[in-house]
């Protein structure tokens, strides 16, 4: 897994990081969302609104996600 820096923000490949921790990642191309399942929790990352929803709690991302 190789981290990259864009405009001062460090990014990790989501699928690599999550699967290394024992979780799963699904990608929905039509809605541009990633769904992460890990340790009984679900997180959905919306690429259009720059928000993450974890177990129904919505939070803004500090920096935009990259595809």
N, C-alpha and C positions, 0 to 999 in steps of 0.2 A: 504494500500500500504506500503510495507516494503522495505526500502533501504538496500542494502548490500554493503560491502566494500571488494574489491578484489585488492590486491597489491597496496593499497593506493588510489585507485580510487573508488568513491561512485557511485553506480548504482541504478537506479529506474526501476521498471517494466514499460516498454514503454507503453503497452496497458493501464495499470491502470492510469498512469500519463496523457496520451493524452485524454482518455475518461472522466477523471475527469474535464478536461478543455473544454469538449464539442466536441472533435474531434474524428476521426476514425483511426484505424490501420488495414492494411491488410498485410498478410504474404504470400509470394510466395516461397514455399519450394524449387522448382526446381532451382530458381536463387538466393536463400538465400537473399532476399531483403524484407525489411519492407517499406510500403508506409503509410505515415502519412498525413492526411488531417485535417487542423485546420485553422480557420479564413480565408478561401479563399486561403490558401497557401498549397502547396504540397511538402513534403520532402520524399526522398527515401534514405534509409540506406542500403548500400551494405556490407554484412558481410564478403565477400571475399577480397575486396579492402580497407576496413576501410575508406570509403568516405561517405559523405552525400551530396545529391543534393537537394537544396532548390530552387524551381522555376527556374530550369536550371543552377543555380550557384553551381559548385562543390567545396567542401571543405574537407580537410582531417580531420579525427577525431583525437583528442589528444590521445585517448586510444581506443583499440579495443572494438567493441560491443560484448556483451555476448548473447548467445542464451539460 
